[in-house]
Amino acid sequence: MANLPQFHSLRGAAVEAIRAADLSVKTELAQEASRRWQARKLSLRSPLDRAVPERPGRPEKPVLTPPTQVKRRSLGSLKGRVALLHAIAHIELNAVDLALDIVARFASEPVPNSFFDGWMQVAFEEAKHFRMVRQRLNDLGADYGDLPAHDGLWQAAHDTRNDLTARLAVVPLILEARGLDVTPALRAKMRETGDNESAAVLDVIYEDEKGHVAIGAKWFRFLCARQRKDPAVAFQTLVRANFRGPLKPPFNDIARAEAGLTPSFYRSMTAATNI
């Protein structure tokens, strides 16, 4: 186990994990904090906690570029599969920090402790996903950091840093739900190329992500009920205010609905040319 920094509470552990530039430390600390919190061996907050950073700790590589400059990937070659896996590793790493950030940044919100149970489960599983994808990259002779990546995921978190309901609308109900839409086709293509090992990693990610979207939908609906707002209408209002661009089909309506995200939330917000 890596030498983990000291922390005094769940929020403190989440802050230290977000700050960690060593990705082994980040993922181990996220998982250790989750274990201790679920066992009720940590308080939620402490006066000794450091402030939540505006940006997560990162190694020197990958180089971050605008999303438009990240090349599209073909899975017909080893190079293409490595590029896809690298992009997925980057998404999963950001997902670790996003789950930790929602815990740390909103630790003073009037919500039940079960809210933090859910998000620390997400943090634990996202750390697992990052390690699995990174190991698969290693198996293929590559590593995380070998290729450029974009910063759009963290920007979404920054834009919703002051509003928990908006954060839930954008991160789990748009960004994570997008994974439910695209992952089945990606893993099928991996299997078509004979890369069953990579497809098996995507199987794990897909099944876990259903639960992550469900956690987001549960707490989004909880907050809307407390505010006496219709959740679908509130979602659309928050997305228009906090998310750039239309929502892009195709949608995995069945998996989304199983997670509590029904078409009434998102169908009216697709690009007009794709309806």
C-alpha positions in Angstrom: 0.0 0.0 0.0 1.2 3.5 -0.8 2.1 5.8 2.1 -1.2 7.6 2.5 -1.5 11.2 3.8 -3.1 11.8 7.2 -6.7 12.7 7.4 -9.2 13.4 10.3 -12.6 12.8 8.8 -14.4 11.7 5.6 -14.2 15.2 4.2 -10.5 15.4 5.1 -9.8 12.1 3.4 -11.7 13.1 0.3 -9.8 16.4 0.1 -6.4 14.6 0.5 -7.4 12.1 -2.2 -8.4 14.9 -4.6 -5.2 16.7 -4.0 -3.0 13.7 -4.5 -1.0 13.8 -7.8 0.3 10.2 -7.3 -2.5 8.2 -8.8 -1.8 5.1 -6.7 -2.1 7.3 -3.6 -5.3 8.9 -4.9 -7.1 5.6 -5.7 -5.9 3.8 -2.5 -6.9 6.7 -0.3 -10.3 6.9 -2.0 -10.9 3.2 -1.3 -9.5 3.3 2.3 -11.7 6.3 3.1 -14.7 4.4 1.7 -13.9 1.4 3.8 -13.5 3.4 7.0 -16.6 5.5 6.4 -18.8 2.5 5.6 -17.6 0.9 8.8 -18.4 4.1 10.7 -14.8 4.6 11.8 -14.7 8.2 10.5 -16.6 11.4 11.4 -18.1 13.3 8.5 -16.2 16.6 9.1 -13.3 17.9 11.2 -12.1 21.4 11.9 -8.6 20.1 10.8 -9.8 19.4 7.3 -8.0 21.3 4.5 -10.0 23.3 2.0 -11.4 21.6 -1.1 -9.0 22.3 -4.0 -10.3 24.0 -7.2 -8.5 21.4 -9.3 -7.5 17.8 -8.5 -3.9 16.7 -8.3 -2.5 15.2 -11.5 0.8 13.8 -12.7 2.7 15.7 -15.4 1.2 13.6 -18.1 -1.2 13.3 -19.9 -1.0 16.7 -21.6 -4.5 18.3 -21.4 -5.9 19.7 -24.6 -9.3 21.1 -25.7 -11.8 18.3 -26.4 -11.9 19.2 -30.1 -8.2 18.4 -30.4 -8.5 14.8 -29.1 -8.5 12.5 -32.1 -11.3 10.1 -32.8 -10.4 6.5 -32.3 -10.8 3.5 -34.5 -10.8 0.1 -32.8 -9.6 -1.8 -35.8 -5.9 -1.7 -34.6 -4.0 -2.1 -31.4 -3.2 1.6 -31.5 -6.9 2.4 -31.7 -7.8 0.2 -28.8 -5.0 1.7 -26.7 -6.3 5.2 -27.5 -9.8 4.2 -26.5 -8.7 2.6 -23.3 -6.6 5.6 -22.5 -9.6 7.9 -23.0 -11.6 5.6 -20.7 -8.9 5.6 -18.0 -9.0 9.4 -18.1 -12.8 9.4 -17.7 -12.5 7.0 -14.8 -9.8 9.0 -13.1 -12.0 12.2 -13.3 -14.9 10.1 -12.0 -12.9 9.3 -8.9 -12.3 13.0 -8.2 -15.8 13.9 -9.1 -17.2 11.5 -6.5 -14.8 12.7 -3.9 -15.5 16.3 -4.7 -19.3 15.9 -4.1 -18.5 14.4 -0.7 -15.9 17.0 0.3 -17.6 20.1 -1.2 -21.1 19.3 0.1 -20.2 17.7 3.4 -22.2 20.5 5.2 -25.4 20.0 3.2 -28.4 18.9 5.2 -28.6 15.4 3.8 -28.6 12.0 5.5 -25.3 10.1 6.0 -26.6 7.6 3.4 -25.9 10.3 0.8 -22.2 10.0 1.6 -22.5 6.2 1.7 -23.6 6.2 -1.9 -20.9 8.6 -3.1 -18.1 6.8 -1.3 -19.3 3.6 -2.9 -19.0 5.4 -6.3 -15.5 6.7 -5.4 -14.4 3.2 -4.4 -15.7 1.6 -7.7 -14.3 4.4 -9.9 -10.9 3.9 -8.3 -11.3 0.2 -9.1 -12.2 1.0 -12.7 -9.2 3.3 -13.2 -6.9 0.6 -11.9 -8.4 -2.1 -14.1 -8.2 0.0 -17.3 -4.6 1.1 -16.4 -3.6 -2.5 -15.9 -5.1 -3.4 -19.3 -3.1 -0.5 -20.9 0.0 -2.0 -19.3 -0.9 -5.4 -20.7 -0.9 -3.8 -24.1 2.4 -2.1 -23.7 1.1 1.3 -22.8 0.3 3.4 -19.7 -2.0 6.2 -18.7 -0.3 9.5 -19.6 1.0 8.3 -23.0 -1.6 10.2 -25.0 -3.2 13.6 -24.7 -6.6 14.0 -22.9 -9.2 16.7 -22.4 -10.4 18.6 -19.4 -14.1 18.8 -20.1 -15.2 16.5 -17.3 -13.6 18.5 -14.5 -14.9 21.7 -16.0 -18.4 20.4 -15.5 -17.7 19.9 -11.8 -16.2 23.4 -11.5 -19.3 24.9 -13.1 -21.6 23.3 -10.6 -19.4 23.8 -7.5 -22.0 25.9 -5.7 -25.2 23.9 -6.3 -25.6 20.3 -5.2 -28.8 19.8 -7.3 -27.0 21.1 -10.4 -24.0 18.9 -9.7 -26.3 15.9 -9.6 -28.0 16.9 -12.8 -24.8 17.3 -14.7 -22.4 14.7 -13.4 -24.3 11.5 -12.8 -27.4 12.2 -14.8 -25.6 13.5 -18.0 -21.9 12.5 -17.9 -22.3 9.1 -16.2 -25.5 8.3 -18.0 -23.6 8.8 -21.3 -21.5 5.8 -20.3 -24.6 3.7 -20.3 -25.4 4.8 -23.9 -22.0 4.2 -25.4 -20.4 1.3 -23.5 -22.4 -1.6 -24.9 -21.4 -0.8 -28.5 -17.7 -0.3 -27.5 -17.5 -3.6 -25.7 -19.2 -5.4 -28.6 -16.5 -3.8 -31.0 -13.8 -5.0 -28.6 -15.1 -8.5 -28.8 -15.3 -8.3 -32.6 -11.6 -7.5 -32.7 -10.8 -10.4 -30.4 -9.9 -8.3 -27.5 -12.0 -10.1 -24.9 -9.9 -8.9 -22.0 -10.7 -5.3 -22.7 -14.4 -6.1 -23.3 -14.5 -7.8 -19.9 -13.2 -4.7 -18.2 -15.9 -2.7 -19.9 -18.5 -5.3 -18.7 -17.5 -4.4 -15.1 -17.6 -0.7 -15.7 -21.0 -0.9 -17.4 -22.7 -2.8 -14.6 -21.2 -0.6 -11.9 -22.2 2.6 -13.8 -25.8 1.6 -13.7 -25.6 1.8 -9.9 -23.8 5.2 -10.1 -26.5 6.7 -12.2 -29.1 5.3 -9.8 -27.4 6.9 -6.8 -27.4 10.2 -8.7 -31.1 9.9 -9.7 -32.1 8.9 -6.1 -30.6 11.9 -4.5 -31.6 14.3 -7.3 -35.2 13.2 -6.8 -34.8 13.5 -3.0 -33.6 17.1 -3.3 -36.4 18.0 -5.8 -39.0 16.5 -3.5 -37.7 18.6 -0.6 -37.9 21.7 -2.8 -41.3 20.6 -4.1 -40.1 20.6 -7.7 -40.9 18.3 -10.5 -37.6 16.4 -11.1 -37.9 16.2 -14.9 -38.6 20.0 -15.1 -35.9 20.8 -12.6 -33.4 18.7 -14.5 -34.1 20.5 -17.7 -33.8 23.9 -16.1 -30.5 23.1 -14.4 -29.0 21.5 -17.5 -29.9 24.5 -19.7 -28.2 26.7 -17.1 -25.1 24.6 -16.4 -24.4 22.3 -19.4 -23.1 23.4 -22.8 -24.8 22.0 -25.9 -27.7 19.5 -26.5 -27.9 16.0 -25.1 -26.8 13.5 -27.8 -28.7 10.4 -28.8 -28.7 7.4 -29.1 -29.9 6.8 -25.5 -29.9 3.5 -23.7 -33.5 4.1 -22.5 -33.8 0.7 -20.8 -30.6 1.0 -18.7 -31.3 4.7 -17.9 -34.9 3.9 -16.8 -33.6 1.0 -14.6 -31.4 3.6 -12.9 -34.4 6.0 -12.4 -33.6 8.3 -15.3 -36.7 8.1 -17.5 -37.1 9.6 -21.0 -39.2 12.5 -19.6 -36.0 13.9 -18.2 -33.9 14.1 -21.4 -35.8 13.4 -24.6 -37.0 17.0 -25.1 -33.4 18.2 -24.8 -31.8 16.4 -27.7 -30.4 18.3 -30.7 -33.3 19.2 -33.1 -31.5 17.5 -36.0 -31.4 14.2 -34.2 -35.0 14.0 -32.9 
